[in-house]
Amino acid sequence: MLLEYEREGRYRNLSRRRYVFVGDGATDKIDSRDDVIVARMLPDNIEHHANLLSFTAWYAIARNDLAESGSVSILEYDVSIAESFTAETLAALSGTHCIAGYVPFKLSHPMFLHATPWFTNSLEAVYGVDADGIVRSHLGGGGRDLWTATTNISMRTGDLASFVDWFLPLTVRFRHDPIGAHVHERTIPIFCKLNQIENVYIPGVLKHTQARSHGILAISQEEARDRAAGSAPLLPEN
């Protein structure tokens, strides 16, 4: 996929980039490339926890000091990047203390809180954090009904290290379960709220095709709505 996407010029708008290969697949076609890092070969890696998906790359970057500057964009392989991506991302990160995403979704949609039961359960069990309450407080206080979905994220390098340290204990609760893979992206706005970091959306510079080569899907929207039906709506209904 990497070689094909490069032939297409999919990443041509990223002048500085490196690839982190996660999983246990064959790497013979890319072993000779200086711009490819195979996570399982790093001194510190968690590749034996296959269900954690993209978090294994976040962990690899943070724990092996792979980021070479004060900020980093971690993007999934199946994205298309606009020419203005770098300029707009750097402008956002220099303008405020934030974690920036590119794919908008509503916090009030049942798929945020209920697409995987491990999301709210692990936060409550490990840290005593009430994710539902945090979202209600945010929306009730006039906060934007916005979650920057997917793990295509840009942030300060220090915030990446802090997030990895904070998220790792949660994974003990769900890393045995494939559906636990969907906890990662949902905890980002909670982490931002807990640490007074702004979670911002940069529109129009990234498209995510969601190829899902890993084959792990979240709970269906219908089931998420059923799970949400037992609690009051996060936003008053019109």
N, C-alpha and C positions, 0 to 999 in steps of 0.2 A: 504493500500500500504506500509506504513512504517513497519508494523509488518511482512509483507511478504518479503520485501526487507531485513530486518534484519535476517530473517530465512535463506535467501539465502546467507547471509554474504556479501552483497553488500558493506557495509560500514566498513568492518573489518579492512581496512587499515587506518582508521581514529581513532587514539587512543583517541583523545579528540574531542568530538562532542556533540552538543545539537541540538534539532529539534525545529523549530518555525512553529507552525501550524497556517496557515492563512485561512481566509474565515469563513463561518458560518456553516460549516458541523458539524455533531455529533462528539464528542470527548470521548464518554464513554469508548472506548476500550483503550485509552491512558491517561486518567485523572490521573491514579495512578502513572504514570512514572515521576520520578524526572528530567529526561533529556528532557522532552517535555514542551515547553512554548506555551501556547495558546494566540496568539497575541491579540485577542479581549478582553481578561481578563486583559491585562496590563493597568497600569494607563494612559499611553499615547499611543493611537493607532488610526489608520485611517481605520479600517476595514469596515467602512460604505462606503468607496469608493472601491467597489468590482472590478472595472475595472482596478485598478492599479496593481493587481496581485503581483508579487514578490517585487515590491517597498514597499508594506505594511510591508514586513518582514524587509527590509533594515531600514525603518523608526522605526519599533519596536526595533530593535537592537540598533540603534544609540540613540534614544530619551529615552530609558529606561536603558542605560548603561549596556547592556547585554554582550558585549565583555569584556573578563577578561584579555586580554593581549594587547600588542602594535600593533598587527596585527590580522586580521580576514579573514577567507575564508567563503564566503556565497555561498552555493551551492544549486541548485535545487534538488528536491528529486529523479529525474529520471536520475541519473548519475552513472557511474562506475568509481572507483578510483584505480589507479595503486599503487603498494607498495611504489613507490618513490615519491608519490604526496607531502607529507608533507616536505620531505627534499628538493625537488626541488623548491617548493613554497617558503620556508623560505630562501633558497639561493638567489632566485630572489629578494625578498623583502629586504633582508639585503644588496644586492649588489648595489642598486640604489633606488632613490625615484621613485617608480612606482606603477601602478595599473596593476595587472597581470590577464590575461584571458587564456582560454584553447581551445577555439573553433575558428579556423581561418576562416575569410571570407574577400573578397576584398572590400576595401573602394570604389573602382571605379565601383563596381557592382550596377546596378540601385536599387537593394533591400535595399542598405544602406540608401540612401537619400530619396527614393520614396516609400518605403513599407507602410508608414503611412504619410499622409499630415500634421499631427500635429507636426511632428519632427521639420521641418524647420520653420513652422509657429509659434510655441510657442516660440522658441528661438529668433526669430526676434521680436515678439510682446512684450515679457517680458523683454528681455535683449538687444535687438538691435544687436543680434549676427547673423552673416551670416554664417550658417553651410556650405553651398556650397562653399563660398569663403575660409573658413578655410581648407576644404578638398582639394581644388584646390591648395592653397598655399603649403600645406603639400606635395602633390604629385609632384607639379612642382619644389619643392626644393629638390627632391630626397628622400623624406620620403617613408617608406615602404607602399606598397599598401596592408595594413592589418588592419582589424578590428577584435577584439576579441569578437565575437558575443556571444549571450545569456547573462544571468546575473549570470553565474558561475564565480565569481570574487574574487580575494584576494587583500588585500590592508592594509595600515596602518589604525588603528582605527580612528585616527584624520581625515584622508581623507574621511572615510565613513561619519563621522559627517558633514564635509564640503559639501560633495556631497548631502546629504539629505537636508541640509539647502538651497542649490542652486537649487536643482531639484524641491522641493515642490511647489514654486510659479508657475512653468511651468504647474503643473498638473491642475490648475484651468481652463486652456484652454481646456483640453481634458478628464478629468476624467469622464465625462458623456458619453463618446463614447468608446465602447469596443475596437475599433482599436487603441485607444490611449495607450493601454497597451504596444505597441511596441516602444514607444518613449524612455523608460527607458534605454534599452541596447544601443541604438544609441547615446545617449547623453554622454556616458562614454568617448569615445575618444575626444569629443569636450571639456568636462570638463578638461581632461588631457592637451589638448593644451592650454586652457585658463589659466591653473594654473602651466604650465611648469612641468608637471608630465609625466614621460615616461609611455606609454601604451605598455606592453610587452606581448608576447605569450609564454606560456610554453607548448611545444609539448609532446604528448605521455603519459600524466599522467591522463587525464580525457576524458571520452566519455559521450556525452549527447544523450539520446535516444529520446528526444523530444516527450514524451508521450502526452503532451497537454491535460491534464485532464480538464483544464479550458475551452477548446473549442473555444478559441479566436484566429483567424488566421489573419495574416497580409494580405495586398493586394497581389494578385497573382503576380508572376514574369512577366507575360505578361502585366498586367496593370502597373506595375512599369516601365517596359521598355517604354510603351506608354507615361507615365508621364515624363520620362527622355528625350524623343525624342525632346522636344522643346528647349533643352539647348545643348550647346556644350559638347562633351565627356570630362570627367574629365581627361582622359589620351589620348594623341595622338594615333590615330589608326595606326597600322603597315601597 
